Amino acid sequence: MGIKEIAEQANVSKTTVSLALNGHKGVSHQTRMRIIALAKEMNYRVPGERSFSHPSLGFIMFARIRKHGLILNEDQNSFIMHYIDGMNQIVRESGYTFEIFDHRMESMDTMVQAIEERHPKGVIVLGTELDSTDVENLARLSVPYVVIDTYFEHIACDFVDMANIGAVYNVVEHLYATGHGRICMVTSTVKSGNVLMRERGFALAMQQFKLKIDEDSLLEVRPGFQGAYEDMKACLGEGRKIPEGLFCYNDVAAFGVIKAFKEAGIKVPKDVSVVGFDDLPMSSMMEPHLSSVRVSNRQIGSSAAEILIERLETKKNHFPTGLLVSGSLIKRDSVARRI
């Protein structure tokens, strides 16, 4: 086993392999570490077993931005940790250090200044609570950045997000296929990028399956468990007709809605089927077990880190990338078959 075989497996030149294995310049750190790992897998002795750790590469920041705290709260901690796990692995393997920066945003000016003062090499921004204007203003940053957990098609910047429209389409398709004729969506009064995309996915799917959609098809509740619970309870008190199938924009809202149903004597899924989004750990433990959309947040985090590191290590012209990670519907006990 020699350099030729390693080069073929790594899809690089023999010169690149030689430079990487012998610690010479001319190879990016990420490519070097990939070649070394491949060489070891192929039982090729790496000269001197050198350690190619480069602390001088600096640090990459994960900016966890809270604008109003209505969406980013303790209910989402496990969700965000998966992002962090994915980022951390890629960042450290690439020779950078990884730091988390928590910031309560008062204005974009103060936020950009706070990031700049820490001198990161690049930034991954959690955009959950940011609107389109906020994201546009990130262009003030002097370092490369990637935005995750939101997506605005009209903004030219690097995004990594979940494929909301396709995921919600699959939810409506599942409810339709199991005999649900009247389907509604519980949405949020706070319109994050993801909420807007899920509303769009719901509308497109309803039209596709020729299901009735009107102003009563969307029920707005305040963010969080308590807001969803109280608003659904008030809705039931007003005598609003309950649909056969209900998609909730996230699991936390679904938990609050189901609690309100139980107190009103409405049985899930006998009287109404409920589907959530995020597949939080509690979804598989509550009664009934909640059907929900699962997206690999770890993959979103690692993909964001890879895009950012590529920007840092290449001098080619940069064209902004919008990467959407598909989800899968996890079918559990909260959906009844009505046919």
C-alpha positions as CSV (number, residue, x, y, z in Angstrom):
1,M,0.0,0.0,0.0
2,G,1.5,3.3,-1.1
3,I,0.9,6.9,-1.9
4,K,-0.7,6.1,-5.3
5,E,-3.4,4.0,-3.7
6,I,-4.0,6.7,-1.0
7,A,-4.3,9.4,-3.7
8,E,-6.8,7.3,-5.6
9,Q,-9.0,6.7,-2.5
10,A,-8.7,10.4,-1.5
11,N,-9.3,11.6,-5.0
12,V,-6.3,13.9,-4.9
13,S,-2.9,13.9,-6.6
14,K,0.1,11.9,-5.3
15,T,1.9,15.3,-4.7
16,T,-0.9,16.4,-2.4
17,V,-0.7,13.1,-0.5
18,S,3.1,13.5,-0.1
19,L,2.8,17.1,1.1
20,A,0.1,16.1,3.6
21,L,1.9,13.1,5.0
22,N,5.2,14.9,5.4
23,G,3.9,18.0,7.0
24,H,4.7,20.4,4.2
25,K,2.8,23.5,3.2
26,G,0.4,23.7,0.3
27,V,-2.4,21.5,1.7
28,S,-5.3,22.7,3.7
29,H,-5.5,21.4,7.2
30,Q,-8.9,19.7,6.6
31,T,-7.5,17.9,3.5
32,R,-4.3,17.0,5.4
33,M,-6.2,15.4,8.3
34,R,-8.5,13.5,5.9
35,I,-5.5,12.0,4.1
36,I,-3.7,11.1,7.3
37,A,-6.9,9.4,8.6
38,L,-7.3,7.5,5.3
39,A,-3.6,6.5,5.3
40,K,-4.0,5.0,8.8
41,E,-7.1,3.1,7.7
42,M,-5.1,1.6,4.9
43,N,-2.3,0.6,7.3
44,Y,0.1,3.1,5.8
45,R,2.7,4.3,8.3
46,V,2.5,8.1,8.6
47,P,6.0,9.5,8.8
48,G,6.9,10.2,12.4
49,E,3.2,9.9,13.4
50,R,3.2,13.7,13.5
51,S,0.6,15.6,15.2
52,F,-0.8,18.3,12.9
53,S,-2.6,20.3,15.5
54,H,-2.8,24.0,14.6
55,P,-3.9,26.0,17.6
56,S,-2.9,29.2,15.7
57,L,-5.8,28.6,13.4
58,G,-7.9,30.5,15.9
59,F,-11.5,29.8,17.0
60,I,-14.9,29.5,15.3
61,M,-17.8,30.9,17.2
62,F,-21.3,29.6,17.5
63,A,-23.4,32.7,18.2
64,R,-26.6,31.7,20.0
65,I,-28.6,34.8,19.6
66,R,-31.7,35.5,21.6
67,K,-33.8,38.4,20.3
68,H,-37.0,38.1,22.4
69,G,-36.6,34.6,24.1
70,L,-40.0,33.5,23.0
71,I,-38.7,30.7,20.8
72,L,-35.2,30.0,22.3
73,N,-36.0,28.8,25.8
74,E,-35.3,25.9,28.0
75,D,-37.7,23.7,26.0
76,Q,-35.3,23.9,23.1
77,N,-32.1,23.1,25.0
78,S,-31.8,19.4,23.8
79,F,-32.7,20.5,20.3
80,I,-29.8,23.0,20.2
81,M,-27.3,20.7,21.8
82,H,-27.4,18.5,18.7
83,Y,-26.4,21.4,16.6
84,I,-23.5,22.0,18.9
85,D,-22.4,18.4,18.8
86,G,-22.3,18.4,15.0
87,M,-20.4,21.7,14.8
88,N,-17.9,20.9,17.5
89,Q,-16.7,17.7,15.9
90,I,-16.0,19.2,12.5
91,V,-14.4,22.4,13.9
92,R,-12.0,20.5,16.2
93,E,-11.1,18.0,13.5
94,S,-10.2,20.9,11.2
95,G,-7.7,22.3,13.7
96,Y,-9.8,25.2,15.1
97,T,-11.2,25.7,18.6
98,F,-14.9,26.0,19.2
99,E,-16.6,28.6,21.4
100,I,-20.2,29.3,22.2
101,F,-21.3,32.9,22.5
102,D,-24.6,33.6,24.1
103,H,-26.0,37.0,23.3
104,R,-29.3,38.8,24.1
105,M,-29.7,41.1,21.1
106,E,-30.7,44.7,21.7
107,S,-29.8,45.8,18.3
108,M,-27.8,44.5,15.3
109,D,-25.1,47.1,15.8
110,T,-24.4,46.0,19.4
111,M,-24.5,42.3,18.4
112,V,-22.1,42.7,15.4
113,Q,-19.8,44.8,17.6
114,A,-19.9,42.1,20.4
115,I,-18.9,39.4,17.9
116,E,-16.2,41.5,16.3
117,E,-14.6,42.3,19.7
118,R,-13.9,38.6,20.2
119,H,-12.1,38.2,16.9
120,P,-13.3,34.9,15.7
121,K,-12.1,33.4,12.4
122,G,-15.7,32.7,11.4
123,V,-19.2,32.6,12.9
124,I,-22.1,30.1,12.8
125,V,-25.2,32.2,13.8
126,L,-28.3,30.6,15.3
127,G,-31.0,32.4,13.4
128,T,-34.1,31.0,15.0
129,E,-35.3,34.3,16.4
130,L,-33.9,36.5,13.7
131,D,-36.1,38.1,11.0
132,S,-35.1,38.7,7.4
133,T,-33.9,42.3,8.2
134,D,-31.7,40.9,11.0
135,V,-30.1,38.3,8.7
136,E,-29.5,40.9,6.0
137,N,-27.6,43.1,8.6
138,L,-25.2,40.2,9.4
139,A,-23.4,41.3,6.2
140,R,-21.8,43.9,8.4
141,L,-19.6,41.2,9.9
142,S,-16.0,41.3,8.7
143,V,-15.5,37.5,8.9
144,P,-17.3,34.6,7.1
145,Y,-20.5,33.4,8.6
146,V,-23.2,30.8,8.1
147,V,-26.8,31.0,9.4
148,I,-28.6,28.0,10.7
149,D,-32.2,27.2,11.8
150,T,-33.8,29.8,9.5
151,Y,-33.9,30.4,5.8
152,F,-34.9,33.4,3.6
153,E,-34.8,32.7,-0.1
154,H,-34.3,36.4,-1.1
155,I,-31.2,36.8,1.0
156,A,-27.8,35.9,-0.5
157,C,-26.0,34.3,2.4
158,D,-25.0,30.8,3.5
159,F,-27.9,29.0,5.1
160,V,-28.2,25.5,6.5
161,D,-31.8,24.7,7.6
162,M,-34.3,21.9,7.7
163,A,-36.4,21.3,4.6
164,N,-39.6,22.6,6.2
165,I,-41.9,22.6,3.1
166,G,-41.2,19.0,2.2
167,A,-41.5,17.8,5.8
168,V,-44.9,19.5,6.3
169,Y,-46.1,18.2,3.0
170,N,-45.3,14.7,4.2
171,V,-47.3,15.3,7.4
172,V,-50.4,16.4,5.5
173,E,-49.9,13.6,3.0
174,H,-49.9,11.1,6.0
175,L,-53.0,12.6,7.5
176,Y,-54.8,12.5,4.2
177,A,-53.8,8.9,3.5
178,T,-55.1,7.8,6.8
179,G,-58.6,9.3,6.1
180,H,-58.4,12.7,7.6
181,G,-60.6,15.1,5.6
182,R,-60.6,18.2,7.8
183,I,-57.0,19.2,8.6
184,C,-55.8,22.3,10.4
185,M,-52.5,23.7,11.5
186,V,-51.5,25.2,14.9
187,T,-49.0,28.0,14.1
188,S,-47.2,30.6,16.1
189,T,-48.0,34.3,16.6
190,V,-44.3,34.9,16.3
191,K,-43.3,34.3,12.6
192,S,-39.8,33.0,12.5
193,G,-38.4,31.9,9.2
194,N,-39.2,28.2,10.0
195,V,-42.7,29.0,11.0
196,L,-43.3,30.9,7.7
197,M,-41.9,28.0,5.7
198,R,-44.1,25.5,7.6
199,E,-47.2,27.5,6.9
200,R,-46.2,27.6,3.2
201,G,-45.7,23.8,3.2
202,F,-49.1,23.3,4.8
203,A,-50.9,25.5,2.3
204,L,-49.1,23.8,-0.7
205,A,-50.0,20.3,0.6
206,M,-53.6,21.2,1.3
207,Q,-54.0,22.5,-2.2
208,Q,-52.2,19.5,-3.7
209,F,-54.7,17.1,-2.0
210,K,-57.6,19.4,-2.7
211,L,-58.4,19.9,0.9
212,K,-60.3,22.9,2.2
213,I,-58.1,25.7,3.4
214,D,-59.5,29.0,4.7
215,E,-58.9,31.5,7.5
216,D,-60.0,28.8,10.0
217,S,-57.4,26.4,8.8
218,L,-54.6,28.2,10.8
219,L,-54.9,28.5,14.5
220,E,-52.4,30.9,16.1
221,V,-51.0,30.3,19.6
222,R,-48.3,32.1,21.5
223,P,-44.9,30.4,21.5
224,G,-44.0,27.8,24.2
225,F,-46.0,25.2,26.1
226,Q,-48.0,27.6,28.3
227,G,-48.9,29.8,25.4
228,A,-50.2,26.9,23.3
229,Y,-52.1,25.4,26.2
230,E,-53.8,28.6,27.3
231,D,-54.7,29.7,23.7
232,M,-56.1,26.3,22.8
233,K,-58.0,26.2,26.0
234,A,-59.5,29.6,25.2
235,C,-60.3,28.4,21.6
236,L,-62.1,25.4,22.9
237,G,-64.0,27.6,25.3
238,E,-65.3,29.6,22.4
239,G,-66.7,26.5,20.8
240,R,-64.4,26.3,17.8
241,K,-64.9,23.1,15.8
242,I,-62.0,20.7,16.2
243,P,-60.6,19.1,13.0
244,E,-60.0,15.4,12.4
245,G,-56.2,16.1,12.0
246,L,-54.0,18.8,13.5
247,F,-50.4,19.6,12.6
248,C,-48.6,21.7,15.3
249,Y,-45.7,23.8,14.1
250,N,-43.5,22.2,16.8
251,D,-43.6,19.6,19.5
252,V,-43.7,22.0,22.4
253,A,-46.9,23.6,21.0
254,A,-48.3,20.0,20.5
255,F,-47.7,19.2,24.1
256,G,-49.7,22.3,25.2
257,V,-52.5,21.6,22.8
258,I,-52.8,18.0,23.9
259,K,-53.0,19.1,27.5
260,A,-55.9,21.4,26.7
261,F,-57.6,18.6,24.8
262,K,-57.3,16.2,27.7
263,E,-58.8,18.7,30.1
264,A,-61.7,19.3,27.7
265,G,-62.4,15.6,27.4
266,I,-61.2,15.4,23.8
267,K,-59.3,12.2,23.1
268,V,-56.1,12.0,21.0
269,P,-56.2,10.3,18.5
270,K,-59.8,9.0,18.8
271,D,-61.3,12.5,18.4
272,V,-58.4,14.4,16.8
273,S,-55.1,13.2,15.5
274,V,-52.0,15.4,16.3
275,V,-48.6,15.6,14.7
276,G,-45.7,17.7,15.9
277,F,-42.3,18.8,14.5
278,D,-38.8,18.4,16.0
279,D,-39.2,14.9,17.6
280,L,-38.1,16.1,21.0
281,P,-37.3,13.3,23.5
282,M,-40.6,13.8,25.3
283,S,-42.5,13.0,22.1
284,S,-41.8,9.3,22.5
285,M,-42.5,9.3,26.2
286,M,-45.8,11.2,26.5
287,E,-49.3,9.6,26.2
288,P,-50.2,9.0,23.5
289,H,-46.7,8.8,21.9
290,L,-46.6,11.8,19.5
291,S,-46.0,11.5,15.8
292,S,-43.4,14.1,14.8
293,V,-41.0,15.2,12.2
294,R,-37.4,14.3,12.9
295,V,-34.5,16.3,11.4
296,S,-30.9,15.6,12.0
297,N,-29.8,18.7,13.8
298,R,-26.3,17.2,14.2
299,Q,-26.1,17.1,10.4
300,I,-27.2,20.7,10.2
301,G,-24.5,21.7,12.6
302,S,-21.8,19.7,10.9
303,S,-22.8,20.9,7.5
304,A,-22.7,24.5,8.6
305,A,-19.2,24.0,10.1
306,E,-18.0,22.4,6.9
307,I,-19.3,25.2,4.7
308,L,-17.7,27.8,7.0
309,I,-14.3,26.0,7.1
310,E,-14.3,25.7,3.3
311,R,-14.8,29.4,3.1
312,L,-11.9,30.0,5.4
313,E,-9.5,27.7,3.6
314,T,-10.3,28.5,0.0
315,K,-9.5,31.6,-2.0
316,K,-12.0,30.9,-4.8
317,N,-14.9,33.2,-5.5
318,H,-17.7,32.5,-3.0
319,F,-21.3,31.9,-4.1
320,P,-23.7,31.7,-1.2
321,T,-25.1,28.3,-0.5
322,G,-28.6,27.4,0.8
323,L,-28.5,23.8,2.1
324,L,-31.7,22.2,3.3
325,V,-31.6,18.9,5.3
326,S,-34.6,16.7,4.8
327,G,-36.6,15.3,7.7
328,S,-38.6,12.1,8.2
329,L,-42.0,11.6,9.8
330,I,-41.8,9.4,12.8
331,K,-45.2,7.7,13.0
332,R,-46.5,7.0,16.5
333,D,-49.8,6.6,18.4
334,S,-51.2,10.2,18.1
335,V,-52.6,9.6,14.6
336,A,-55.7,7.4,14.1
337,R,-56.6,5.6,10.8
338,R,-60.0,6.9,9.8
339,I,-60.5,4.7,6.7
